[in-house]
């Protein structure tokens, strides 16, 4: 490398060398006309000599692409030019460090900081998506963090413009193997869902301290992205909320149709999580409509791959359509999906089957089924409802009427008969609810209908005995309690069973 420090490239005086990439050296410079500091990327002469005009065109394309993006979470490009043999780009100088260096120096970030990073990067991807731009190299090294904690996405050197998707150069496999999407590795046509995958891999690394796949060669790592599922994030970092792990794994789905279909959808769910975290709420009780819709779709695909009969698949589709068309009765909550280990570790889908997977558009019925009520309101209302219900039940069970001061009349205390019959509900490890050991339910609506039917058959029965599997979620317990109260039961006695 020939050091260009103290030289001038046009109106830019190079002050010191900041770093090097595959194509360029980066210098801190001062723009003499505006008296401001900028970062100047100078293409390496050795690269230019080998690749010639093709790489020069890609270098120019980087500037054109990034210049279209004016967003607080994207490094702003000022100008592109050349001085003698040196071709350069002048862009915003970010005082801080890249995310990879920051994590290496300070260790694993706290969840609040990671959610902030996720929100800002998703916002940047939404902006690039709106311009038809695919970054193609999202990774910690390309995420710059300012001293104030602002995150900026840098290096659109591998970016792809939508208008040139069909050209031969755009189908080349380019990127960093640790973070490349399956379709990128296979040389398929790319859209913003490829960036979502790479961003998911980056988030995985931030949350547990290492990327999902490692190997002795780039080819070995690349094939893992195509053929293997990442180790469950919850197992790599048990302190993480389950919903955060679900979201990251959904970003890394092998098939594009089962990922978030746009950065806009992803940003919506991340903002919901970030707001709940700031409010001190339990993240596992937060509803993420986009994630829930994708998980339902993934479950249907998983059943199909596992050999579900055609009739069962039709019944599943009919049930989902019916649920979408029917107005919700009470708060709707979708439980975190916990699959048995053998199922979770199977490849989700064969990527080879999807040569040209179109971006999945949500149907009007599916959109209508998504409750956009802020999760904070639903959670607060449920909390108040449960407190009132519990208070009422305790008064019925334990309050003693005041004794009358009348001679000859004795006062008796009525003790509730704990042996009275009750409706039995069990929740297994997959959060499937079983009523009276014979009727199953997977959703709030289904359990509500079953409990209402039990109450109709036995109006004098006021108790529900709830038996929970140790691996079931707290959200499943909340669903049963709420449905029981709506069905007219006054008390739910729950215990964790030894299954």
C-alpha positions in Angstrom: 0.0 0.0 0.0 1.3 3.4 -1.0 0.4 5.9 1.8 -1.3 9.0 0.4 -1.3 10.9 3.7 -0.7 14.7 3.2 -1.6 14.5 -0.4 -4.5 16.4 -2.0 -7.2 14.7 -4.2 -9.0 17.7 -5.6 -10.3 19.8 -2.7 -9.7 17.0 -0.2 -6.5 17.0 1.9 -5.7 13.5 3.2 -4.8 13.8 6.9 -4.3 10.2 8.0 -5.0 6.6 7.0 -8.1 5.1 8.7 -8.2 1.6 7.3 -8.4 -0.7 4.2 -11.0 -2.8 2.5 -11.0 -5.2 -0.3 -11.2 -2.5 -2.9 -10.1 0.7 -1.3 -8.1 2.5 1.3 -9.9 5.0 3.6 -8.4 8.3 4.7 -9.6 11.0 7.1 -9.5 14.2 5.0 -10.5 17.8 5.2 -12.7 19.3 2.5 -11.0 22.7 2.0 -13.9 24.5 0.5 -16.3 23.7 3.4 -13.8 23.2 6.2 -15.3 19.9 7.2 -13.8 16.5 7.9 -14.8 13.7 5.5 -13.8 10.1 4.8 -12.2 9.6 1.4 -12.2 6.1 -0.1 -9.4 5.7 -2.6 -9.5 2.7 -4.9 -6.4 0.5 -4.7 -4.1 0.9 -7.7 -3.4 -2.9 -7.6 -7.0 -3.7 -7.9 -7.5 -1.2 -10.7 -4.6 -2.7 -12.7 -6.1 -6.2 -12.5 -9.8 -5.5 -13.0 -9.7 -2.4 -15.1 -12.8 -0.6 -16.3 -15.3 -3.2 -14.8 -14.2 -2.5 -11.3 -14.0 1.2 -11.9 -17.6 1.1 -13.0 -18.6 -0.8 -9.8 -16.7 1.7 -7.7 -18.6 4.5 -9.4 -21.8 2.6 -8.9 -21.2 2.6 -5.2 -21.2 6.3 -5.1 -24.3 6.7 -7.3 -26.2 4.1 -5.2 -25.3 5.5 -1.8 -25.8 9.1 -3.0 -29.5 8.3 -3.6 -29.9 7.5 0.1 -30.3 10.4 2.4 -31.1 8.9 5.8 -29.8 9.4 9.3 -28.8 5.7 9.6 -26.9 5.6 6.3 -23.4 7.1 5.7 -23.9 10.0 3.3 -21.9 10.2 0.1 -20.8 13.6 -0.9 -19.0 13.2 -4.3 -17.1 10.9 -6.6 -14.0 11.9 -8.6 -10.5 11.1 -9.7 -7.2 12.8 -9.5 -4.6 11.4 -11.8 -4.5 7.6 -11.4 -6.5 7.8 -8.1 -10.3 7.2 -8.2 -12.1 8.2 -4.9 -15.3 8.8 -3.1 -15.8 11.4 -0.4 -18.4 10.6 2.2 -19.5 11.4 5.7 -16.9 10.9 8.4 -18.4 8.9 11.3 -16.6 9.5 14.5 -16.8 6.3 16.4 -16.2 2.6 15.6 -17.6 -0.2 13.6 -19.8 -2.6 15.5 -17.4 -5.6 15.1 -14.6 -3.6 16.8 -16.9 -2.3 19.4 -18.1 -5.8 20.4 -14.5 -7.1 20.3 -13.3 -4.3 22.6 -16.2 -4.1 25.0 -17.6 -7.5 25.0 -21.3 -8.6 24.4 -23.7 -5.6 24.4 -26.8 -5.5 26.6 -30.2 -6.3 25.2 -31.3 -2.6 25.2 -28.3 -1.6 23.1 -28.8 -4.4 20.6 -32.5 -3.6 20.2 -31.5 0.0 19.4 -29.0 -1.2 16.8 -31.6 -3.5 15.3 -34.1 -0.7 15.1 -31.7 1.7 13.4 -30.3 -0.8 10.9 -33.9 -1.9 10.0 -34.8 1.7 9.4 -31.8 2.1 7.0 -32.7 -1.1 5.2 -36.3 0.3 4.8 -34.8 3.4 3.1 -32.6 1.4 0.8 -35.5 -0.9 0.0 -37.7 2.0 -1.0 -35.0 2.9 -3.7 -34.8 -0.7 -5.0 -31.3 -1.1 -3.5 -29.9 -4.3 -2.1 -26.7 -3.8 0.0 -25.4 -7.4 -0.3 -22.8 -7.0 2.5 -24.6 -6.3 5.8 -22.2 -7.3 8.6 -20.9 -5.9 11.9 -17.9 -4.3 10.1 -20.2 -2.3 7.9 -22.3 -0.9 10.8 -20.7 2.2 12.2 -21.6 3.4 15.7 -21.1 7.1 16.6 -20.0 8.3 20.1 -23.7 9.2 20.7 -24.9 5.6 19.9 -26.2 6.4 16.4 -25.8 3.5 13.9 -25.0 4.1 10.3 -24.8 1.5 7.5 -21.7 1.9 5.4 -20.1 0.5 2.2 -22.6 0.1 -0.6 -19.7 -1.2 -2.8 -21.5 -4.4 -3.4 -24.9 -2.8 -3.8 -27.3 -3.9 -6.5 -29.7 -1.5 -8.3 -33.1 -3.0 -9.1 -32.8 -1.6 -12.6 -29.7 -3.6 -13.4 -30.8 -6.9 -11.8 -30.8 -8.7 -15.1 -27.3 -7.8 -16.1 -24.6 -10.5 -16.0 -22.5 -8.7 -13.4 -25.3 -8.7 -10.9 -25.6 -12.5 -10.7 -22.0 -12.9 -9.4 -21.6 -14.3 -5.9 -20.3 -11.4 -3.9 -20.3 -10.7 -0.2 -18.9 -12.1 3.0 -19.5 -15.8 3.5 -20.1 -15.5 7.2 -23.2 -13.4 6.5 -24.4 -14.3 3.0 -27.9 -15.5 2.3 -28.6 -18.9 0.7 -29.8 -17.3 -2.5 -26.7 -15.0 -2.6 -24.4 -18.0 -2.3 -26.3 -19.8 -5.1 -26.0 -16.8 -7.4 -29.7 -16.2 -7.6 -31.4 -12.9 -8.2 -31.6 -10.9 -5.0 -34.0 -8.5 -3.3 -34.2 -6.9 0.1 -34.9 -10.2 1.8 -31.3 -11.2 1.2 -30.2 -8.2 3.3 -32.7 -9.2 6.0 -31.1 -12.6 6.2 -27.6 -11.1 6.5 -28.9 -8.7 9.1 -30.4 -11.7 11.0 -27.0 -13.4 11.0 -25.5 -10.2 12.4 -28.1 -10.0 15.1 -27.5 -13.6 16.0 -23.9 -12.8 16.5 -24.6 -9.7 18.6 -27.0 -11.6 20.9 -24.8 -14.7 21.6 -21.3 -13.5 20.8 -20.5 -15.6 17.7 -22.0 -16.2 14.2 -24.3 -19.1 13.7 -21.9 -20.9 11.3 -18.2 -21.3 11.3 -15.7 -23.4 9.4 -12.2 -23.8 8.1 -13.0 -22.4 4.7 -15.4 -19.9 3.0 -16.9 -22.8 1.0 -17.7 -24.8 4.1 -19.4 -21.8 5.8 -21.3 -21.0 2.7 -22.7 -24.5 2.4 -23.9 -24.4 6.0 -26.0 -21.3 5.1 -27.6 -23.3 2.3 -28.1 -26.6 4.0 -28.1 -26.3 7.8 -30.2 -24.6 10.4 -28.4 -22.5 12.9 -28.2 -23.7 16.5 -31.2 -22.4 18.5 -30.3 -18.9 19.7 -32.2 -19.6 23.0 -29.7 -22.4 23.7 -26.7 -20.3 22.9 -27.9 -17.5 25.3 -30.7 -18.8 27.7 -31.0 -15.3 29.1 -32.7 -14.0 26.0 -36.4 -13.5 25.7 -37.9 -16.2 23.5 -39.6 -13.7 21.3 -36.3 -12.1 20.4 -34.9 -15.5 19.4 -38.0 -16.2 17.3 -37.7 -12.9 15.5 -34.0 -13.5 14.6 -34.5 -17.1 13.4 -37.4 -15.9 11.2 -35.0 -13.3 9.7 -32.7 -16.2 8.9 -35.3 -18.6 7.3 -33.7 -20.5 4.4 -36.6 -19.8 2.1 -37.2 -16.2 1.3 -41.0 -16.6 1.4 -40.8 -17.5 5.1 -38.7 -14.5 6.1 -39.9 -11.0 6.7 -41.0 -9.9 3.3 -39.7 -6.4 3.7 -37.7 -4.2 6.0 -40.9 -2.3 6.7 -42.5 -5.4 8.2 -39.3 -6.1 10.2 -39.0 -2.5 11.5 -42.6 -2.6 12.7 -41.9 -5.7 15.0 -38.6 -4.4 16.2 -40.1 -1.0 17.1 -42.8 -2.8 19.1 -40.1 -4.8 21.0 -37.9 -1.8 21.6 -40.9 0.3 23.0 -41.9 -2.6 25.3 -38.3 -2.9 26.6 -38.1 0.8 27.4 -41.4 0.5 29.3 -40.0 -2.4 31.4 -42.6 -4.9 30.1 -42.0 -8.6 29.6 -41.0 -9.0 25.9 -42.4 -12.5 25.8 -45.9 -11.1 26.3 -45.6 -8.7 23.4 -47.6 -9.5 20.3 -45.7 -9.2 17.0 -48.3 -9.4 14.3 -45.9 -9.8 11.4 -43.9 -12.5 13.2 -47.0 -14.4 14.2 -48.3 -14.4 10.6 -44.9 -15.8 9.3 -44.8 -18.5 12.0 -48.2 -19.7 11.0 -47.1 -20.0 7.4 -43.9 -21.8 8.4 -45.8 -24.2 10.5 -48.1 -25.1 7.6 -45.0 -25.6 5.4 -43.3 -27.7 8.0 -46.4 -30.0 8.3 -46.3 -30.4 4.5 -42.7 -31.4 4.4 -43.2 -33.9 7.3 -45.7 -35.7 5.2 -49.0 -34.3 6.5 -51.9 -35.9 4.6 -53.6 -33.8 2.0 -56.9 -33.8 3.9 -55.2 -32.6 7.1 -53.5 -29.8 5.1 -56.9 -28.7 3.6 -58.4 -28.7 7.1 -55.6 -26.6 8.4 -56.0 -24.1 5.6 -59.8 -24.0 6.1 -59.4 -23.4 9.8 -56.9 -20.6 9.2 -59.2 -19.0 6.7 -62.1 -19.3 9.1 -60.2 -17.7 11.9 -59.1 -14.8 9.6 -62.7 -14.1 8.5 -64.3 -14.4 12.0 -64.1 -11.4 14.3 -61.9 -12.0 17.4 -63.6 -12.7 20.7 -61.4 -11.1 23.3 -57.6 -10.5 23.1 -55.8 -12.8 20.6 -52.4 -14.0 21.6 -50.2 -16.4 19.5 -47.9 -18.5 21.7 -44.1 -18.8 21.0 -43.6 -22.0 19.0 -41.4 -24.6 20.6 -40.8 -27.6 18.4 -39.3 -30.8 19.6 -35.5 -30.9 19.2 -35.6 -33.4 16.4 -38.0 -31.2 14.4 -36.2 -27.9 15.1 -32.9 -29.2 13.8 -34.3 -30.5 10.5 -33.7 -28.2 7.5 -36.7 -25.9 7.4 -37.1 -26.2 3.6 -35.1 -27.4 0.6 -33.8 -24.1 -0.8 -33.2 -25.9 -4.2 -37.0 -25.9 -4.6 -37.3 -22.1 -4.8 -35.5 -20.9 -7.9 -37.7 -17.8 -8.3 -39.7 -17.3 -5.1 -41.9 -14.2 -5.5 -42.2 -11.8 -2.6 -45.2 -12.9 -0.6 -48.0 -10.3 -0.6 -50.4 -10.5 2.3 -54.0 -11.2 1.3 -56.8 -8.8 2.5 -58.1 -11.5 4.8 -54.7 -12.1 6.4 -54.2 -8.3 6.9 -57.7 -8.1 8.4 -56.8 -10.8 10.9 -53.8 -8.8 12.3 -54.7 -6.9 15.4 -52.8 -3.6 15.3 -54.0 -2.5 18.8 -50.8 -1.4 20.7 -49.6 -4.3 22.7 -49.1 -2.1 25.8 -52.9 -1.4 25.8 -53.8 -5.1 25.6 -51.3 -6.1 28.3 -52.5 -3.3 30.6 -56.2 -4.2 30.1 -55.5 -7.9 30.7 -53.6 -7.1 33.9 -56.5 -5.0 35.3 -58.9 -7.7 34.3 -57.0 -10.5 36.0 -56.6 -8.4 39.2 -60.3 -7.7 39.3 -61.2 -11.4 38.6 -58.7 -12.6 41.3 -60.1 -10.2 43.8 -63.7 -11.3 43.1 -62.7 -15.0 43.4 -60.9 -14.5 46.7 -63.9 -12.6 48.2 -66.2 -15.5 47.2 -63.9 -18.1 48.7 -62.8 -16.5 51.9 -65.0 -13.5 53.0 -67.0 -14.2 56.2 -70.2 -12.2 56.7 -70.3 -10.1 59.9 -72.0 -11.9 62.9 -75.4 -10.6 63.9 -75.8 -9.7 67.5 -78.9 -11.8 68.0 -79.3 -14.2 70.9 -80.0 -17.8 70.0 -78.7 -17.6 66.5 -75.3 -19.1 65.7 -73.1 -17.9 63.0 -71.5 -20.5 60.7 -68.6 -20.1 58.3 -69.0 -21.7 54.9 -65.7 -23.2 53.8 -65.4 -23.9 50.0 -65.6 -27.5 49.1 -62.2 -28.2 47.5 -63.5 -31.6 46.3 -66.0 -30.1 44.0 -65.7 -31.0 40.3 -63.7 -28.8 37.9 -62.9 -28.7 34.3 -59.4 -30.0 33.6 -57.1 -28.2 31.1 -53.6 -29.4 30.3 -50.9 -27.5 28.4 -48.1 -29.6 26.9 -44.6 -28.7 25.9 -45.7 -27.3 22.5 -48.3 -25.1 24.2 -51.2 -27.3 22.8 -54.1 -27.0 25.2 -56.1 -30.2 26.1 -59.6 -29.9 27.7 -60.8 -32.9 29.7 -58.0 -35.0 28.1 -59.9 -35.3 24.8 -60.3 -32.0 23.1 -57.3 -30.0 21.8 -56.9 -26.3 21.1 -54.1 -24.2 19.7 -55.5 -20.7 19.8 -57.3 -18.4 22.2 -60.6 -18.7 20.2 -60.4 -22.5 20.2 -59.9 -22.8 24.0 -62.6 -20.2 24.6 -65.1 -22.2 22.6 -64.3 -25.4 24.4 -64.5 -23.8 27.8 -67.8 -22.2 27.0 -69.1 -25.5 25.9 -68.0 -27.1 29.2 -69.7 -24.3 31.1 -72.9 -24.7 29.2 -72.9 -28.5 30.0 -72.1 -28.0 33.7 -73.3 -24.5 34.7 -72.6 -25.2 38.5 -68.9 -25.9 37.9 -66.9 -22.8 38.6 -63.3 -24.1 38.7 -60.7 -24.8 36.1 -57.8 -27.1 37.0 -54.9 -26.0 34.9 -51.9 -28.4 34.6 -48.8 -26.9 32.9 -45.9 -28.7 31.3 -42.6 -27.4 32.6 -41.6 -26.3 29.1 -44.9 -24.5 28.3 -44.8 -20.7 28.2 -46.3 -18.2 30.6 -48.3 -16.8 27.7 -50.2 -20.1 27.4 -51.2 -19.9 31.0 -52.4 -16.3 30.4 -54.5 -17.5 27.5 -56.2 -20.2 29.5 -56.9 -17.9 32.4 -58.4 -15.2 30.2 -60.5 -17.7 28.3 -61.8 -19.3 31.5 -62.9 -15.9 32.9 -64.6 -15.1 29.6 -66.4 -18.4 29.7 -67.8 -17.7 33.2 -65.5 -19.7 35.5 -64.5 -17.9 38.7 -61.4 -19.6 39.7 -58.4 -21.2 37.9 -56.1 -23.5 40.0 -52.9 -24.1 38.2 -49.8 -26.2 38.9 -46.7 -27.3 37.0 -46.9 -31.1 36.4 -44.1 -33.6 36.2 -44.7 -34.9 32.7 
